[in-house]
Amino acid sequence: MIGKGKAVAIGASDIAMLADKLEVHPADLEAISEVESGGFGWFKDGRIKILFEKHQFYKRLDGSTRNKAVRAGLARRIWISPKNGGYKEQSNSNARYNILEKAIAYDEEAAYQSASIGRYQIMGFNYGICGFISAKHMFINFVESEAHQLRAFSNFLKGNSLVPAIRRRDFEKIETVYNGGGLNGVYAKRMERASNRLRAGKWKGYVPGLLSPTPEKIAPTPPAGSITLEKHEPVPPQPDIKPKVNARAIGLSGAIAAAFAVVATQWAAVSTWIGGLFQ
């Protein structure tokens, strides 16, 4: 079935690692996916989430093929907003895939280029900047793993110079570039609210760099509240082994120095143990 694959999921540690790499906050990255797809890239029936854009399909067709697609209700010259009924034929997963499959019959690559796909709802025509050889190639990889989606998301942000905007939390800029304008700040406000909620909840206490080297220290889906890292037990002091000192062999001054060395060794062990209690 088209749209179904292995669907290997990513975890919070993967998002944290990308955030560290881009030097942004993971809550801001996750806020984008929450607004785009509800934070989950799959329909309940297991197929990857898509939304077909008829005006994009129109741009990628010409001649008689375009005219036929227009008459079939698959293509149109202008974008129509949701509030004006622009997506009324795509109310569920079956309807969306029905449109995509019909569009594929006219022009397969143009059809894939005209759909937004997955957790980050990246348009298929961005396949090149995202690191794929075609829109169909991107779709196939997205279906297999969210890791491919995350890499594509990273490439998209860097390729469109959006990383500085995320660092500034400039959600209006993000909306303009990511969504192509026309939303009048609606998505920007949603992203900001989602980011604030995630910063206060799931990602509270996030410290850059702590999660990246050891992603196993964070659960795939952390509960609301601060993220708790592993706590290591303090190392107890080792048995007190006192070296024997031969005063005759080394002389009085050497014996005194050796005695100080023994005391220093014992103190270092105790200090290490005490320090471990506060880690």
C-alpha positions in Angstrom: 0.0 0.0 0.0 1.3 3.4 -0.9 2.4 5.4 2.1 3.2 2.4 4.3 6.6 1.2 5.3 8.8 0.4 8.3 8.0 3.7 9.9 11.0 3.6 12.3 10.5 6.3 14.9 12.9 8.8 16.3 13.2 9.7 20.0 13.7 12.9 22.0 17.4 12.3 22.1 17.5 12.5 18.3 15.8 15.9 18.4 18.2 17.0 21.2 21.2 16.0 19.1 20.0 18.0 16.1 19.3 21.0 18.4 22.9 20.8 19.7 24.3 20.6 16.2 22.3 23.6 15.0 22.8 25.4 18.3 19.0 25.9 18.8 16.6 24.9 21.5 14.9 21.5 20.9 11.5 22.9 22.0 11.6 25.3 19.0 12.4 22.5 16.6 9.6 20.3 18.0 7.2 23.2 18.0 7.4 23.3 14.2 6.5 19.6 13.9 3.6 20.1 16.4 2.1 22.8 14.2 2.8 21.0 10.9 1.6 17.5 11.9 0.6 17.4 15.5 4.1 16.1 16.3 3.4 12.8 14.7 4.0 11.9 11.0 1.6 9.1 10.5 -2.1 8.6 10.1 -4.0 6.2 12.4 -4.1 3.7 9.5 -0.2 3.6 9.5 0.3 5.6 6.3 2.5 8.6 6.4 0.8 12.0 6.6 0.4 13.9 3.4 -1.5 16.9 2.1 -1.8 17.4 -1.6 -1.4 21.0 -3.0 -3.4 21.4 -6.2 -1.8 24.7 -7.1 1.6 23.1 -6.9 0.5 20.3 -9.2 -0.8 22.9 -11.7 2.7 24.5 -11.8 4.3 21.2 -12.6 2.1 20.3 -15.5 1.6 21.8 -18.9 -0.4 21.4 -22.1 -3.2 18.9 -22.3 -2.0 17.0 -19.2 -2.6 20.2 -17.1 -6.0 20.8 -18.7 -7.1 17.2 -18.0 -5.9 17.5 -14.3 -7.8 20.7 -13.9 -11.0 19.2 -15.3 -10.5 16.2 -12.9 -10.3 18.6 -9.9 -6.6 17.7 -9.2 -5.1 21.0 -10.2 -5.9 24.7 -10.1 -4.0 27.9 -10.8 -4.3 29.5 -7.3 -4.0 28.4 -3.7 -7.2 28.5 -1.7 -7.0 28.8 2.1 -8.6 26.1 4.4 -11.2 28.6 5.7 -12.3 29.1 2.1 -12.6 25.4 1.4 -9.3 24.8 -0.2 -8.9 21.4 1.4 -12.4 20.3 1.8 -11.8 17.2 -0.3 -8.9 16.1 2.0 -10.7 15.6 5.3 -9.2 12.2 6.0 -6.3 9.9 5.0 -8.3 8.0 2.4 -9.3 11.1 0.7 -5.8 12.5 0.6 -4.3 9.3 -0.8 -7.1 9.0 -3.3 -6.1 12.4 -4.7 -2.4 11.6 -4.7 -2.9 8.3 -6.5 -5.1 10.0 -9.1 -2.4 12.6 -9.6 0.3 10.0 -9.9 -1.6 8.5 -12.9 -1.1 11.9 -14.7 2.5 12.5 -13.7 4.2 10.6 -10.9 7.1 12.9 -10.1 4.9 16.0 -10.3 2.4 14.4 -8.0 5.0 13.6 -5.3 6.5 17.1 -5.7 3.0 18.5 -5.0 2.5 16.8 -1.6 3.7 17.8 1.8 5.0 14.7 3.6 5.6 13.4 7.1 6.3 14.7 10.6 7.6 18.1 9.2 5.3 18.3 6.3 8.0 19.1 3.8 6.9 19.7 0.3 8.1 17.1 -2.2 9.6 19.7 -4.5 12.2 20.4 -1.8 13.8 16.9 -2.5 17.0 18.4 -3.8 17.8 20.7 -0.9 16.8 17.9 1.5 19.3 15.5 0.0 17.3 13.2 -2.3 17.5 12.5 -6.0 13.7 12.9 -6.6 10.5 13.6 -4.8 9.5 10.0 -5.1 12.9 9.0 -3.6 12.2 11.3 -0.7 8.7 10.0 -0.1 10.0 6.4 -0.1 12.7 7.2 2.5 10.3 9.2 4.6 8.0 6.2 4.8 10.8 4.0 6.0 12.1 6.1 8.8 11.6 9.3 10.7 15.4 9.6 10.9 15.3 10.4 7.1 12.7 13.0 7.8 14.8 14.5 10.6 17.8 14.8 8.3 15.7 16.3 5.6 14.3 18.8 8.1 17.8 19.8 9.1 18.9 20.2 5.5 15.8 22.2 4.7 16.4 24.6 7.6 20.1 25.1 6.7 19.4 25.3 3.0 16.8 28.0 3.5 18.9 30.0 6.1 16.3 29.4 8.8 18.6 28.4 11.6 19.4 32.0 12.6 15.6 32.7 12.8 15.1 29.7 15.0 17.9 30.9 17.3 16.1 34.3 17.6 12.7 32.5 18.0 11.6 34.6 15.0 8.5 32.5 14.3 7.1 35.0 11.8 10.2 34.5 9.7 9.9 30.8 10.1 6.3 30.8 8.9 7.1 33.0 5.9 9.8 30.7 4.6 8.6 27.4 5.9 5.0 27.8 4.9 5.4 30.1 1.9 3.4 33.0 3.3 -0.3 33.7 3.2 -1.1 32.6 6.7 -0.9 36.1 8.3 1.0 35.0 11.4 -1.4 32.2 12.4 1.2 29.5 12.3 3.8 31.8 13.9 1.6 32.2 16.9 0.9 28.5 17.1 4.6 27.7 17.0 5.4 30.2 19.7 2.7 28.8 22.0 3.9 25.3 21.4 7.5 26.2 22.0 6.7 28.0 25.3 4.7 24.9 26.5 7.5 22.5 25.6 10.2 24.7 27.2 8.2 24.7 30.4 7.3 21.0 30.3 9.0 18.3 28.3 12.2 20.3 27.7 12.4 22.0 31.1 16.0 21.9 32.4 17.5 21.2 29.0 21.2 21.9 28.8 23.0 22.0 25.4 25.4 19.2 25.0 24.3 16.9 27.9 22.2 14.6 25.8 24.1 14.5 22.5 27.0 12.2 23.6 24.8 9.8 25.5 21.3 9.6 23.9 20.5 6.5 25.9 20.2 8.6 29.0 16.8 10.0 27.9 13.7 8.0 27.3 12.3 7.9 23.8 9.2 9.7 25.0 10.1 11.6 28.2 7.2 12.5 30.5 6.2 16.1 31.1 8.5 17.9 33.4 12.3 18.0 33.6 14.5 15.5 31.8 16.3 13.4 34.4 19.8 12.1 33.5 21.4 9.1 35.1 22.8 9.6 38.5 26.0 7.7 39.2 26.7 6.4 42.8 29.8 7.8 44.5 32.8 5.6 44.4 33.7 4.4 47.9 37.2 4.9 49.1 39.6 2.0 48.4 41.2 0.0 51.3 43.8 1.9 53.1 47.1 0.3 52.1 50.0 1.9 53.8 53.4 1.5 52.1 56.3 0.4 54.4 59.0 2.9 54.9 62.6 1.9 55.5 64.0 4.9 57.6 67.5 3.5 57.6 67.6 3.2 53.9 66.3 6.7 53.0 67.3 8.6 56.1 65.3 10.7 58.4 64.4 13.5 55.9 63.3 10.8 53.4 61.2 9.1 56.0 59.4 12.3 56.8 58.7 13.0 53.1 57.4 9.4 52.7 55.1 9.9 55.6 53.7 13.0 54.1 53.2 11.2 50.8 51.2 8.5 52.6 49.0 11.2 54.3 48.5 12.9 50.9 47.4 9.6 49.3 44.9 8.9 52.0 43.5 12.4 51.8 43.1 12.2 48.0 41.0 9.0 48.4 38.8 10.6 51.0 38.3 13.8 48.9 37.3 11.7 45.9 34.8 9.8 47.9 33.3 13.0 49.4 33.2 14.7 46.0 31.3 11.7 44.6 28.5 12.2 47.2 27.6 15.6 45.6 27.7 14.6 42.0 
